Amino acid sequence: MTEIILVLLVYFYFRSHVRLLKINLEDNQKVISSYIPKSNIKVSLLWYVFPWIELMFFIIIGIIYYPHIPSRFPTHFGLSGKPNEYASKSPYSAFFLCYSWEFL
């Protein structure tokens, strides 16, 4: 939830600055826009491959450290800093816990 609020604050901050820039322009200047046409963007193949390399890296690290995970581990901490929810060791809890239905 905190991430969503932070993203919205950044969005509205930059949106207000773009509006101010548009208002303060003289008539003979071009309008500033945040739109970038797709035809002008040239992206290297590396930018498409990098997320897959990163994903494979995290999967390999997870497989290597899976035997060292305790049979029961905390998944949520209360305001006092003490754990109040636990998960048992399984491939789902080790690799996909952050994608559970609570976060969707």
N, C-alpha and C positions, 0 to 999 in steps of 0.2 A: 504494500500500500504506500509505503514511504517513497518508493521509486516512482510510482505513478504521480504522486504529488510533486516530486522534484522535477519530473519531465514536464508536467503541465506548467510549473512556474517558469522554467527555462523557455518553454514555447511562448508563453504570453509575454515574457520579458523581451525576447527578440522580435516578436510580432509588433509590440508597441514601438520599438526602435525603428523598425522598417516603416511603420506608419508615419512616424515623425520625420523620417528622411524624405518620404514622399510628399509630405505637406510642405516642407521647407525648400523644396526644389524650385528653381526659377522656371519660367515657361519654356525657355530654350534648352533646358537640360532633359536628358532621357529619364524615363521613369525607372526606378529601381524595382526589381522584382526578384523573388526567391525562386522563380521557376527557371529551370535549366532544361533546354530541349534535349531529348534523348540523342539526337543525331550528333550533338557536339561532344558527347561523353564517349571517351575511348578507354575501356577498362581492360587491363591485362588479364590474361587467363589465370594468373596467380591469384587474383582476388576471388575467383570462383573455386579454385582448388584449395586455398588456405583453410576455409572452414571445415572441409572434409579431413584435411591433415590434422587439424586441431581436434576434431571429434575422435579420430583414430588414436591420437595421442592419449586423450582422456580415457578411452576404453582400455587401452593397453595398461595404463597406470592403474586403473580400477581392477583389472585382472591380476596384476602383480600384487597389489595390496589387499585383495579380497580375503585371503586366508588370515590376515592380521586383524580383521574387524571383529570386535567382540560379539558374542551371541545375542546380546541385547544392548542397544545404544540409544541415547537420547536424540529426539528429532525436533523438539520444541522446548523453549525455555520461557519461564514466566518473567514477570517484572522484577522479581527478586533475584533472578539469575539462576534459579534452580530448575532442573528439567522437570517438565510436567507431562510429557508424552514420550513414549518409547516405541521403538520398532525392533522386531526380531530380525536376525541376519537371514537374508535371502537375496537372490540376484535382483529382484525388484526393488527391495529397500536400499540396496547398495548403489544401483545404477540409475533407477528411475524415480526415486523418492521425490525429487524436486518437481516432477511432472505429474504429481498426483492430482486428483480432482479438486482438492482444496484450493489450488492456485489457478484453476481455469475459470 
